[in-house]
Amino acid sequence: MQQPSSRPAPPNSRATRSNSRPTGPNPTPHNPAQTDLTQADTPPAQPKAPPTQPTASRARSRAHSLSLATGQRSLGDPTIHYSLWPPLTNGCPRTSTDAVAYPLEVDYAYDRVPADLFDRPAAHGLERWAPLLPPLSAPGLGEGNTPLVRLADGVYVKDESRNPTWSHKDRLNRVAVSAAKSSGARGVVVCSSGNHGASAAAYAARAGLPCAVFTSPHAPPAVASFVRAYGATVLTVPRESLRPLARRVVAEFGYHPVSSLTDNAHTGHPFGPEGYKTIAYEIFLDLGETPEAVYVPTGYGELLFGVWKGFHELTLLGLADRVPRLYACEPAAAGALATAIRTGRPATEVPVGPTEAYGIACPVGGYRGVVAVRESRGEALTVTDEQMAAARAELSAQGMWVELSSAAGLAALRAHHDGPAAGPQNTPDTGGPVVCIATSSGFKDSATGTRTYPPMPADWGAVAGALSR
């Protein structure tokens, strides 16, 4: 099929960071003639509460006043724009076909970004970045501002397991659950057997919304307990039934979907990756420069796209002069994005072989990942379970306990680009900083909590022997 047109390229000028007002180009303005929707750019007005009490309506109003989001843009054809509301969770209605569904992204009034936004003190909570996010109408849990840990060889690890529910998904769900709140949804629904479900349940509880989590029978026991702890309704069904049942919950119960509902390619929530782009902002500020390369554990490609977009926006705002190469790191047992890149398609469906990296073993890809790899001049890499286990052990030896899927970034660096030929900072590029994103805690692994450890004899000989090994 014909490939969709490429999104606009960043400006050619190599601007340097300053305290002057950003001068990056404006996004293409919204054209009412190009929209298929009649909804206004803001959600329906909510009933007024007594003026003596703080209200959710006031919180929404304040969130909308801080956000500079102007609308949604099709990734299938970046010249097509839609209003900001409602979020188009089924993909772009004008470019999607029976063969592939194309997702959307959010546009902003970049010329109105506060000049001091990137000079403000670091802080937990995505409120720090409110102008460059969709309206944050739901309360947060202190997500973001995770540490950038330097390993002995100079490689950096962005440890997303330090988020409130111990994964990167908290950034997405702060934004997506806010969309549910702004839209007046009766609840939130998600299809997930791991991090996404736990995070959505937590943020829905924080927002006062019921949450339905469709999960497969193979969800790790520890994660299943985690989701239930937040009061979510957990619905365990065969994997092929997840999305059809979730779509019916949306239609009949008025719940807002915060995960993908499309079968022919992953679209996901159009607001979700906007939360992920704050990872790029933080990396840039922590390093004081743009890294040469970022290695990203990749399933559906939402995180990968979000990181790319964050760096792309830094160039639009005149703060950075380039985007780093992005490396999508998938399990060799799947590799939907690697297959799409290799075959020149916008998305592919692949069989999934045996793997413990369940968090990124995705049978279907999404066009977001293709955009991120193409626009960053990156590459889609695959790694085996053994390579991820070795990377996980390396991180554990440095005090970071991560899920097997979470170690895919470091595993891909070590397997594909490490060694003397890669340069002093273990990169195939020019020797600058390299960052590997670690997405989630080892608590989420399928084997966690399933083993028992018998007691040892209570005598000194046994203790000394154990310490001498």
Long-range contacts (C-beta under 8 A, 24 or more apart in sequence): 1-97, 1-99, 1-100, 1-345, 1-346, 3-344, 3-346, 4-75, 4-76, 4-77, 4-95, 4-102, 4-346, 4-367, 5-77, 5-78, 5-79, 6-78, 6-374, 6-375, 7-73, 7-75, 7-78, 7-371, 7-375, 8-78, 9-375, 10-312, 10-315, 10-316, 10-323, 11-315, 11-316, 13-318, 13-321, 14-321, 14-322, 15-315, 15-318, 15-319, 15-321, 16-318, 16-321, 17-118, 17-318, 17-319, 17-320, 18-318, 19-115, 19-116, 19-119, 20-115, 20-318, 21-115, 22-110, 22-111, 22-113, 22-115, 22-316, 22-317, 22-318, 22-319, 23-111, 23-318, 24-110, 24-111, 24-315, 24-316, 24-317, 24-318, 25-110, 25-316, 26-109, 26-110, 26-111, 27-70, 27-73, 27-107, 27-108, 27-109, 27-110, 28-73, 28-78, 28-79, 28-81, 28-107, 29-70, 29-81, 30-70, 30-71, 30-81, 30-83, 30-107, 31-81, 34-79, 34-80, 34-81, 34-82, 35-81, 35-82, 35-83, 36-82, 36-93, 36-94, 37-82, 37-83, 37-86, 39-83, 39-85, 39-86, 40-83, 40-85, 41-70, 41-71, 41-83, 41-84, 41-85, 42-84, 42-85, 43-85, 43-182, 43-183, 43-184, 44-184, 46-184, 56-137, 56-181, 59-137, 59-139, 60-135, 60-137, 60-181, 60-182, 63-130, 63-135, 63-136, 63-137, 63-178, 63-182, 64-135, 64-137, 64-182, 66-127, 66-130, 66-131, 66-135, 66-136, 67-130, 67-131, 67-133, 67-134, 67-135, 67-136, 68-108, 68-109, 68-110, 68-112, 68-113, 68-131, 68-132, 69-106, 69-107, 69-108, 69-133, 69-134, 69-135, 70-107, 70-108, 70-109, 71-106, 71-107, 72-104, 72-105, 72-106, 72-107, 72-270, 73-104, 73-105, 73-106, 73-107, 74-102, 74-104, 75-102, 75-103, 75-104, 75-105, 75-367, 75-368, 75-371, 76-102, 76-367, 77-102, 81-107, 84-134, 85-182, 85-183, 86-183, 87-179, 87-183, 87-269, 87-270, 87-271, 88-270, 89-256, 89-257, 89-261, 89-267, 89-268, 89-269, 89-270, 90-261, 90-262, 90-267, 91-262, 91-265, 91-267, 96-262, 98-264, 99-264, 100-264, 100-265, 100-345, 100-346, 100-347, 100-367, 101-262, 101-264, 101-265, 101-266, 101-267, 102-265, 102-267, 102-346, 102-367, 103-266, 103-267, 103-268, 103-270, 103-366, 103-367, 103-368, 104-267, 104-270, 105-270, 105-273, 105-274, 105-305, 105-309, 106-134, 106-270, 106-271, 106-274, 108-132, 110-313, 110-316, 110-317, 113-317, 118-281, 118-285, 118-317, 118-319, 122-282, 122-285, 126-171, 126-174, 126-175, 126-275, 126-278, 128-278, 129-278, 129-281, 132-274, 132-277, 132-313, 133-175, 133-274, 133-275, 133-278, 134-175, 134-178, 134-179, 134-271, 134-274, 135-178, 135-182, 136-174, 136-175, 136-178, 137-178, 137-179, 137-181, 137-182, 138-174, 138-177, 138-178, 138-180, 138-181, 138-203, 138-206, 138-207, 139-206, 139-207, 140-174, 140-203, 140-206, 141-165, 141-170, 141-174, 141-202, 141-203, 141-206, 143-170, 143-171, 143-174, 143-275, 144-170, 144-171, 144-278, 144-282, 145-282, 146-279, 146-282, 148-282, 148-283, 148-286, 148-287, 148-435, 149-398, 149-400, 151-398, 153-425, 153-426, 154-424, 154-425, 154-426, 154-433, 154-434, 155-410, 155-413, 155-425, 155-426, 155-434, 155-435, 155-436, 156-283, 156-287, 156-291, 156-433, 156-434, 156-435, 156-436, 157-395, 157-398, 157-400, 157-410, 157-435, 157-436, 157-437, 157-438, 158-279, 158-282, 158-283, 158-435, 158-436, 158-437, 158-438, 159-400, 159-402, 159-438, 160-279, 160-406, 160-437, 160-438, 160-439, 160-440, 161-400, 161-401, 161-402, 161-403, 161-406, 161-438, 161-439, 161-440, 161-441, 161-442, 164-202, 165-195, 165-198, 165-199, 165-202, 165-226, 166-195, 166-440, 166-441, 166-443, 166-444, 167-195, 167-198, 167-199, 167-439, 167-440, 167-441, 167-444, 168-195, 168-276, 168-279, 168-303, 168-437, 168-439, 168-440, 169-195, 169-196, 169-198, 169-199, 169-200, 169-440, 170-199, 170-202, 170-203, 171-275, 171-276, 171-278, 171-279, 171-306, 172-196, 172-199, 172-258, 172-269, 172-272, 172-273, 172-275, 172-276, 172-302, 172-306, 173-199, 173-200, 173-202, 173-203, 173-258, 173-272, 173-275, 174-203, 174-275, 175-269, 175-271, 175-272, 175-274, 175-275, 176-200, 176-203, 176-256, 176-258, 176-269, 176-271, 176-272, 176-275, 177-203, 177-204, 177-206, 177-207, 177-209, 177-258, 178-207, 178-271, 179-256, 179-258, 179-269, 179-271, 180-204, 180-207, 180-209, 180-255, 180-256, 180-258, 181-207, 181-209, 183-256, 185-209, 185-254, 185-255, 185-256, 186-210, 186-253, 186-254, 186-255, 187-211, 187-212, 187-253, 187-254, 187-255, 187-256, 188-212, 188-255, 188-256, 188-257, 188-258, 189-213, 189-214, 189-246, 189-249, 189-250, 189-253, 189-255, 189-256, 189-257, 189-258, 189-259, 190-214, 190-246, 190-257, 190-258, 190-259, 191-215, 191-242, 191-243, 191-246, 191-259, 191-260, 192-259, 193-218, 193-219, 193-220, 193-223, 193-358, 194-219, 194-220, 194-223, 194-358, 194-359, 194-440, 194-444, 195-223, 195-359, 195-439, 195-440, 195-444, 196-258, 196-259, 197-223, 197-227, 197-232, 197-234, 198-223, 198-226, 198-227, 198-230, 198-444, 200-232, 200-258, 200-259, 201-227, 201-230, 201-231, 201-232, 202-230, 204-230, 204-232, 205-230, 205-231, 205-232, 210-255, 212-246, 212-249, 212-253, 212-255, 214-241, 214-242, 214-245, 214-246, 215-242, 216-242, 218-358, 218-446, 220-358, 220-444, 220-445, 220-446, 220-447, 220-448, 220-449, 221-449, 221-450, 222-443, 222-444, 222-448, 222-449, 223-444, 226-443, 260-300, 260-366, 263-364, 264-347, 264-364, 265-346, 265-347, 265-364, 265-365, 265-366, 265-367, 266-300, 266-301, 266-302, 266-347, 266-362, 266-364, 266-365, 266-366, 266-368, 267-366, 268-300, 268-302, 268-366, 268-368, 272-302, 272-306, 273-302, 273-303, 273-305, 273-306, 273-309, 273-368, 274-306, 274-309, 275-306, 276-302, 276-303, 276-305, 276-306, 276-307, 276-310, 277-306, 277-307, 277-309, 277-310, 277-313, 278-310, 279-303, 279-306, 279-307, 279-310, 279-437, 280-306, 280-307, 280-308, 280-309, 280-310, 280-311, 280-313, 280-314, 281-310, 281-314, 283-435, 284-310, 284-311, 284-314, 284-319, 284-320, 287-433, 287-435, 289-432, 289-433, 290-314, 290-320, 290-321, 290-322, 290-323, 290-324, 290-432, 291-324, 291-432, 291-433, 291-434, 291-435, 292-324, 292-325, 292-425, 292-427, 292-429, 292-430, 292-431, 292-432, 292-433, 292-434, 293-324, 293-325, 293-326, 293-327, 293-378, 293-417, 293-427, 293-428, 293-429, 293-434, 293-435, 294-324, 294-325, 294-326, 294-327, 294-434, 294-435, 294-436, 294-437, 295-327, 295-329, 295-409, 295-410, 295-412, 295-413, 295-434, 295-435, 295-436, 295-437, 296-326, 296-327, 296-328, 296-329, 296-409, 296-437, 297-329, 297-359, 297-360, 297-405, 297-406, 297-407, 297-408, 297-409, 297-437, 297-438, 297-439, 298-328, 298-329, 298-330, 298-337, 298-360, 298-369, 298-380, 298-408, 299-330, 299-359, 299-360, 299-361, 299-362, 299-405, 300-362, 300-364, 300-365, 300-366, 300-368, 300-369, 301-328, 301-337, 301-365, 301-366, 301-367, 301-368, 301-369, 301-370, 301-372, 302-366, 302-368, 303-437, 303-439, 304-328, 304-337, 304-368, 304-369, 304-372, 304-373, 305-368, 305-369, 305-371, 305-372, 307-372, 307-437, 308-371, 308-372, 308-375, 308-376, 309-372, 311-376, 312-375, 323-375, 323-376, 324-376, 324-435, 325-376, 325-377, 325-378, 325-379, 325-429, 326-372, 326-373, 326-376, 326-378, 327-378, 327-379, 327-380, 327-381, 327-409, 327-412, 327-413, 327-416, 327-417, 328-369, 328-372, 328-373, 328-378, 328-379, 328-380, 328-381, 329-381, 329-382, 329-383, 329-408, 329-409, 329-411, 329-412, 330-360, 330-380, 330-381, 330-382, 330-383, 330-408, 331-355, 331-357, 331-360, 331-361, 331-382, 331-383, 331-384, 331-385, 331-388, 331-405, 331-408, 332-382, 332-383, 332-384, 333-357, 333-361, 333-385, 334-360, 334-361, 334-362, 334-363, 335-380, 335-382, 336-362, 336-363, 336-364, 336-365, 337-365, 337-369, 337-370, 337-373, 337-380, 338-380, 338-381, 338-382, 339-365, 340-365, 340-369, 340-370, 340-380, 341-370, 341-373, 341-379, 341-380, 342-380, 346-370, 355-385, 356-385, 356-404, 356-445, 356-446, 356-447, 357-385, 357-388, 357-404, 357-405, 357-408, 358-405, 358-446, 359-403, 359-404, 359-405, 359-406, 359-439, 359-440, 359-444, 360-405, 360-408, 361-405, 381-412, 381-415, 381-416, 382-412, 383-408, 383-411, 383-412, 383-415, 387-411, 387-412, 387-414, 387-415, 390-414, 392-442, 395-438, 396-442, 400-438, 401-441, 401-442, 401-443, 402-438, 402-439, 402-440, 402-441, 402-442, 403-439, 403-440, 403-441, 403-442, 403-443, 403-444, 403-445, 404-445, 405-439, 405-440, 406-438, 406-439, 406-440, 406-441, 406-442, 407-438, 409-436, 409-437, 409-438, 410-436, 410-438
